Amino acid sequence: MRRIFVPIIAMLLSALSACQPAAERQTTSEFDQVTRLDMRQLPNQQWQLSHAAIEISFCRDRINEALLAEPGELNRWRLLGEPSAFPPYRQEGLEKLAQLYQQQQLLLWQVAGTVSAQRYHLVAPASWSKGAVADAVYPAVASLGQRDDICHIKVED
């Protein structure tokens, strides 16, 4: 009898874990991609950045605080290129950026962050033309502006 219950319990637990809302499910590859880009100095041979910066304020102060970083701090962390160089509280903010990547197919690279907002550049493959990258900024802002978890967004040229 006991042998029957163990597989049934295992199946129920796996079924319950599949019930997690899609918005909360993230694949490791998206989080890894966002984290890898966050640790790099960009642009490089593989990636380019939009000229325009996008300022975003998340509706949760906790996310804004997780992404709090001066440009000099970000530069130092990225020069080291090690995950341990970044503060542990940053992970929650990167998870939110991975969620944006998963849901909207937008890669953002942070250039600064205050308690109330952060500045990002849109990341695109180096193979894209400069015009294509520039043309992608405003549709990205329009798409992000419709999200309930973003309270403020603007473009800085």
C-alpha positions in Angstrom: 0.0 0.0 0.0 2.8 2.4 0.9 4.5 1.8 -2.5 1.3 3.1 -4.2 1.1 6.3 -2.2 4.7 7.5 -2.8 4.3 7.7 -6.7 0.9 9.3 -6.3 2.2 12.0 -3.9 5.1 12.6 -6.3 2.7 13.1 -9.2 0.5 15.4 -7.2 3.5 17.6 -6.2 4.7 17.8 -9.7 1.2 18.7 -10.9 0.9 21.4 -8.3 4.3 22.9 -9.2 3.1 23.1 -12.9 0.2 25.3 -11.6 2.5 28.2 -11.0 1.2 31.3 -13.0 3.0 31.8 -16.3 4.1 35.3 -15.2 6.0 33.8 -12.3 7.6 31.0 -14.3 11.0 31.8 -15.7 13.3 29.6 -17.6 16.9 29.5 -16.4 18.1 30.4 -19.8 16.4 33.8 -19.7 17.7 34.6 -16.3 21.1 33.4 -17.3 21.1 35.6 -20.4 20.1 38.7 -18.5 22.7 38.0 -15.8 25.5 37.4 -18.3 24.7 40.7 -20.1 24.5 42.5 -16.8 28.0 41.4 -15.9 29.5 42.6 -19.3 30.8 45.8 -20.5 28.6 46.7 -23.5 28.7 47.3 -26.4 31.0 44.5 -27.6 31.5 42.4 -30.7 28.2 40.4 -30.0 25.9 43.1 -28.7 25.1 46.8 -29.3 23.1 49.3 -27.3 20.5 51.8 -28.3 21.6 55.4 -28.3 18.5 56.5 -26.4 18.1 55.6 -22.8 14.9 54.3 -21.3 14.0 55.4 -17.8 11.8 52.9 -15.9 10.3 53.0 -12.4 8.8 49.8 -11.2 5.7 50.0 -9.1 7.3 48.0 -6.3 9.9 50.0 -4.4 11.6 46.7 -3.6 12.5 46.1 -7.3 13.7 49.7 -7.6 15.9 49.2 -4.5 17.2 45.9 -5.8 18.4 47.7 -9.0 19.9 50.6 -7.1 23.4 51.4 -8.5 25.5 54.3 -9.5 27.1 54.2 -12.9 30.6 53.9 -11.3 29.4 51.0 -9.2 28.0 49.2 -12.2 31.2 49.8 -14.1 33.4 48.4 -11.3 31.2 45.3 -10.9 31.3 44.7 -14.6 35.0 45.2 -14.9 35.5 42.3 -12.3 33.1 40.2 -14.3 32.3 37.9 -11.4 28.9 37.2 -10.0 30.3 37.7 -6.5 31.2 41.3 -7.3 27.5 42.2 -7.5 25.5 42.6 -4.3 23.2 39.7 -3.5 20.1 42.0 -3.3 20.5 42.7 -7.0 19.2 39.2 -8.0 15.5 40.2 -7.4 15.9 43.1 -9.8 17.5 40.8 -12.4 14.7 38.4 -12.0 12.3 41.2 -12.9 14.4 42.1 -16.0 14.4 38.4 -17.0 10.6 38.4 -16.7 10.5 41.4 -19.1 12.8 39.5 -21.5 10.6 36.4 -21.3 7.3 38.2 -21.7 8.2 41.0 -24.0 11.4 39.8 -25.7 13.3 42.9 -24.6 16.8 42.9 -23.3 17.7 45.9 -21.1 21.2 46.9 -19.9 21.3 49.1 -16.9 23.4 52.2 -16.9 22.2 53.7 -13.6 19.7 53.2 -10.8 18.2 55.4 -8.1 15.7 54.6 -5.4 12.9 55.7 -7.7 14.0 54.7 -11.2 16.6 53.1 -13.4 18.1 54.0 -16.8 18.6 51.3 -19.4 19.7 50.9 -23.0 18.0 48.4 -25.2 20.3 45.6 -26.1 20.4 44.2 -29.7 22.6 41.7 -31.6 25.6 43.4 -33.3 24.2 42.2 -36.6 21.3 44.6 -36.4 21.7 47.9 -38.2 21.9 51.1 -36.1 18.6 52.2 -37.6 16.9 48.9 -36.6 18.1 49.4 -33.0 16.9 53.0 -32.9 13.5 52.0 -34.4 13.0 49.4 -31.7 13.2 51.9 -28.8 9.8 53.5 -29.1 7.8 50.3 -29.7 9.6 48.8 -26.6 8.6 51.8 -24.5 5.0 51.6 -25.8 4.9 47.9 -24.9 6.5 48.4 -21.4 4.2 51.3 -20.7 1.2 49.0 -20.9 2.4 46.8 -18.0 0.8 47.1 -14.6 4.2 46.6 -12.8 5.8 49.7 -14.4 4.6 53.0 -13.0 6.7 55.4 -15.0 8.6 55.1 -18.3 10.2 57.7 -20.6 12.8 57.9 -23.3 15.9 60.1 -22.9 17.8 60.8 -26.2 
